[in-house]
Amino acid sequence: LIHRSGPRRSRAFVPVACSTLTEDRFEVDYMGTEARPALRQARSVGRLERAHRGTLFLDEVEALPPVLQARILALIESREQWPLGAETPRPFEVQVIAASRSDLRAAVDQGRFRDDLFYRLAGVTLALPALKDHAGDVPLLFQHFLLMAAARLKLPLPPLTPELKAHLQAHDWPGNVRELQQFAERHLLGLAPAP
């Protein structure tokens, strides 16, 4: 929503699942490579280059290994990137949005997250409460996910019974929105357990 509502909406939105990043694949997959004609290797555009002038979304940023925390910080601050084999840097200007499932301030205090990267990312902080803390929104979100799944799977909507509504508000949703979305899809397919 932040990306779509801002001045970068016509540019790329590049999500990065930080929990899947590894040092060995970061250079090739995210930084890209320069063409090497002698090896008949074409230039590859990394995911970060695709984000240039757009938005880079670092999901579960707390899962970044320490080495990659330093790399990401350097990229953001220098505003340039060096693909493998490049003789000159390429510009790298992005809006960075980071999401965390844990308290990053506590991770900094415990030495698990770089303080300089934390301060770089903490310009504007939005705290989103867990789904259990705003149970009144659950039926509306469930209906939204149900409609999305029905359109995608081309299936009719099942009825929303009073028992189902009671279950939606009584359950504490430890998996938050992802759990609710999966429950909606299972309900649509007739696979969700009866409340």
C-alpha positions, -999 to 999 in steps of 0.1 A, spaced: 0 0 0 28 24 8 45 16 -25 12 18 -45 2 51 -29 36 68 -33 55 85 -62 74 52 -70 42 33 -78 52 31 -115 85 15 -106 92 -20 -94 82 -34 -60 108 -60 -51 100 -82 -21 129 -101 -5 122 -130 19 152 -123 42 148 -157 59 157 -174 26 188 -153 18 222 -171 19 256 -155 14 265 -178 -14 235 -169 -36 232 -133 -27 258 -120 -51 244 -138 -82 207 -137 -74 205 -102 -59 235 -83 -73 236 -98 -108 266 -104 -130 284 -85 -157 286 -100 -192 317 -121 -198 319 -126 -236 350 -148 -233 329 -173 -213 298 -167 -234 280 -155 -203 253 -128 -207 248 -101 -183 223 -110 -156 202 -84 -138 200 -90 -101 168 -85 -81 183 -54 -64 189 -38 -97 153 -44 -106 144 -24 -75 163 7 -87 141 38 -83 114 16 -69 108 -1 -35 128 -28 -19 107 -47 7 128 -66 33 104 -91 48 115 -107 81 145 -85 81 156 -99 115 165 -131 98 193 -116 77 226 -132 85 251 -106 100 272 -105 68 242 -97 47 231 -71 72 263 -53 65 259 -58 27 224 -44 27 235 -14 48 264 -6 25 241 -8 -5 215 15 10 241 41 22 264 41 -9 234 41 -33 254 20 -57 259 -17 -64 287 -37 -79 275 -68 -99 300 -96 -101 326 -88 -127 316 -52 -131 343 -26 -135 321 3 -124 292 5 -100 256 8 -110 233 33 -93 210 19 -66 185 43 -53 155 27 -36 128 32 -10 133 6 16 104 -9 36 113 -35 62 91 -58 82 100 -77 113 81 -104 133 102 -96 164 113 -66 183 144 -53 164 154 -30 193 156 -60 215 176 -79 188 200 -49 187 204 -50 224 211 -87 223 237 -83 195 217 -102 169 210 -72 147 233 -44 136 225 -12 153 235 9 123 211 -10 100 184 -7 127 188 31 128 189 33 90 156 14 87 138 30 117 130 64 101 93 58 103 80 29 123 45 14 121 35 -11 148 9 -35 136 -10 -53 163 -14 -91 161 -47 -103 148 -57 -115 182 -55 -79 194 -81 -67 170 -105 -96 167 -133 -74 155 -115 -72 121 -112 -109 117 -146 -115 100 -141 -87 75 -105 -99 67 -119 -135 64 -145 -124 39 -119 -105 19 -96 -136 17 -126 -158 9 -136 -135 -20 -101 -135 -33 -98 -173 -32 -132 -178 -48 -123 -155 -77 -89 -172 -81 -103 -207 -79 -136 -199 -96 -157 -214 -69 -189 -203 -53 -189 -187 -18 -199 -210 10 -223 -196 36 -210 -178 66 -227 -195 95 -231 -181 130 -208 -209 142 -181 -199 118 -184 -163 128 -181 -172 164 -150 -194 156 -134 -165 137 -136 -142 167 -128 -168 194 -97 -182 178 -65 -163 187 -48 -167 153 -12 -173 163 -2 -174 126 -18 -139 122 -31 -129 87 -13 -158 69 -32 -183 91 -65 -166 85 -59 -165 48 -51 -202 47 -82 -209 68 -104 -190 44 -90 -209 14 -95 -243 33 -131 -232 42 -138 -224 5 -125 -259 -5 -145 -276 23 -113 -287 40 -115 -265 72 -127 -284 103 -161 -275 114 -161 -249 143 
